[in-house]
Amino acid sequence: MCGLIGVIHKENKSLMDDTKTLFKELLYVGALRGFDGTGIFSLNWSNKTEVWKTPYAAGPALYKIHNDKVSLWGKALFGHNRAATKGEKTEQNTHPFKEKHITLMHNGTLFNHKALADTENDSHAICHSLTEKSPEEVIKQ
């Protein structure tokens, strides 16, 4: 199963360097839960999200984050270590997924995800479906 992590700053300021270091360490350790892809989304104080992902395990992903000069910014950071169950091991199938106003990471496997949306990945189907239906309808399906 996948690994999910997150850090949130309670005060009205951006995450400090020590919190960003902690996040990177958690992401690295989270690879024990999945090494088929690594993704991050950050949330700023205006509740806007930025997504970054790669089909690499956390170790190479952290190296890529550094080389790509990815800014770990905002009031919260969330990370996902993918253990692929549905869909190829590609960047497109790596979490998080962003569709319209929904940004989603998911742990688990759906066997009927095509009933939600015609996507290769079950988690992407959930994300896509939540843009069109209420959470109650999606859960019921």
N, C-alpha and C positions, 0 to 999 in steps of 0.2 A: 504494500500500500504506500501511497505517497506521503510525503512529509510537508507539513504546513507550519510556518513560523510567522511571527509578527512582533514589531515593537511600535509603541505609540507614546508620543510625548503629550502629557496632560496639560502643560502650560502653553500659552499662546506664543510659542517660538519654535524654531526648527530643531530637528534632532541634533544633538551634540555629537562630536567626533567619537567619544567613547561609546555612545549608543550605536553609531554606525559600525564601529568595530565589533561590538557585540552581535549586531545583526549578521555581519559577514561570518562570524564564528558559528552562529546558530545555523546559517545556511549551509556551511561546510559540514557540520555535524549532522544536519538533516539529510545529507546524502545517504546516510544509513537506511533511510526510508525509501529512497528512489534515486537512481543515477541515470535515468533515460532523458532527462531534461531539467533545466533550472530556469525559474522565472521569478520576476520581482514586479510588484507594483507599488508605487508611492502615492500618497495622498497629501495634497497641500491644504492650506487653511481655507481655501475656497472650495474644497471638496472636489477638485479636479484630480484625475489620476493620470499617471504616466506608466506605461508598461514596457518592460524589457525582458526578453527571453531568448534562450538558446537551447539547442538539443544536446547539450553537453552536461556532464555531471558537475557538481558544485565546484570541485577543484579547478578544472579548466575554465568553468564559467567565471569564477572569481578573477582569474587571470585576464579573461576577456573583458570583464567589467573594468578592470584597471586600465587595460590598453585602449578600450573604447572610450575611456574617460566618462563613464556613466556616472551621473550625479545622483547620489542617494540623498534626496532632498525631501522637505515637507514635514508634516506632523506625524506621519506613520509610514512604515515600510512593512510589506508583507512578502513572504517568499514561499516558493513551492519547489519541492524536489519530486520529480515525476518518476513513478514506477509504471511504465506503459502497460495498460491492459487493453485499451481500445485505440486503434489508430497507429500509424507508423511513427517511428521515432524521428520526428521532424520538428523544425521550429514552429510551423503552423499548428501542430498538435500539442505543443508545450504550453503549460499554464503560465500565467493567467490568460483568460480569454476576455476580450473587451468587445461588446456589442452595444452600440448606442450608449445608454446611461448605466449599463451593467458591466462591472468588472468582477470576474469570478475565478476562484480556485476551488478545487473539489478533490476529495479523497474518497475513493470507492469506485465501484463499477456498476453501470446500468446495462442491463441486457436488452432493454427495449428502447434505447435512446432514439431510434429512428421514428418512434411515435411522437417524440418531441420536436425534432428537426432533422432534416436530411444532411447530417454532418458525419465526418469520419470518426470523430471523437465524442464520446458520451458527455464529457464535461462541457464541450463546446455546444452540444445540443441543449443542455440545461441553460447555459448563458443566453443562447439565441432565443429559446422559448420564453425566458423571463422578460424579454423585450416586447413580447406580443401578448402574453397572458399574465394573469395574477399569480403570485407565488402559490396560492391555494390550488389553482388549476394545474400548475406545473407539478406540484407535489402529488396531487391526486393521480395524474398520468403516470 
